[in-house]
Amino acid sequence: MVNKFRELNIGGLIAKVPIIQGGMGVGISLSGLASAVANEGGIGVIATAGIGMPEVDFAKNFIEANNRALRKEIQKARSMTNGIIGVNIMVALSNYADFVLTSIEEGIDIIFSGAGLPLNLPKYLPKGNTKTKLVPIVSSGKGAALIARRWIEKYNYIPDAFVVEGPKAGGHLGFKKEQLSDENFSLEKLVQDVVEKIKPFEIKHNRKIPVIAGGGIYTGKDIHDMIELGASGVQMATRFVTTTECDASDVFKDIYVKATKHDIQIIDSPVGMPGRALKNQFVIDVKKGEKKPFKCPYHCIVTCDFKNVPYCIALALINAKKGDMDNGFAFAGENVYKNDKIISVKELVETLSEEYNAAL
């Protein structure tokens, strides 16, 4: 099969397949999935949120356990691929700076950073470091322009790309509830908005700043349509969960395969944002006002009011990753119900390529 995809160039890193596998925590996208995607020519991403939870000393040595786990996953991914590997680091994490510094020390290719504006991300790059590329995740052209202006004025650093995440994504969403179904916030409009808002920076600095579209991308035709709107590539997460190489348990993947449209729920996350998840008894209980007792080992997300929230989201997500759905739930994107079987990453990329070619 001939690959007709356009290459994605992020700061000189060339991905033959213009697909970034979205970072999925807790523990859904680690070295296994990331390396498989990188081996197929895309960009594999390790999610850092809660990455250290399986470490035995997580509660006692939060920072150290997380950094150790992150190093392990980056090194493991490197041992399995020569392709492009990134990390997703949420700005809202209380150990954000540690994750950034550890990733740079390990020579990660790209840092993707959202869940807040990564206004000071370039300050962590050692002088002369050109290996690690920095890519903010935004939900508006206004946010992209603000970051670009700040990085250029304060750090003389031009963003290597932007990921724009629309309201159909899984997990935490950078929108108000009423905006999720508002056509003015559709991914199509957001992509065009970001492309337009960063154009002055591209012209002034004579440099292309790629825009990557994410949130609800499911088929090769979706990829084609986004590129037609001005995107240079796409970010996909939900569709990679139902692959053999995904780091989640088989129980977790099976929930995706069996999901229907009616199972998709918008929930209020303890971190103060709406989130898209799959309905199960845990979600039903919480919506009814039930509390799930927990002891907070560490205030891991800055915006979490851990003394008053009904449950620990990090614990719920790590339980789900392991397949313990009685004590957790799965985040998922708007199109999760379209997944009907488990396939390899290679098969998935081939399918997307065929669909993309057909749309040309």
Helices and strands as residue ranges (DSSP letters): E 8-10, E 13-15, E 19-21, H 31-39, E 43-47, H 62-80, E 84-88, H 96-105, E 110-113, G 121-124, E 133-138, H 141-155, E 162-165, E 171-172, G 177-179, G 183-185, H 187-205, E 211-214, H 220-228, E 233-236, H 238-241, H 250-258, G 261-263, E 264-268, E 274-278, H 281-287, H 313-322, G 325-327, G 336-338, H 345-359
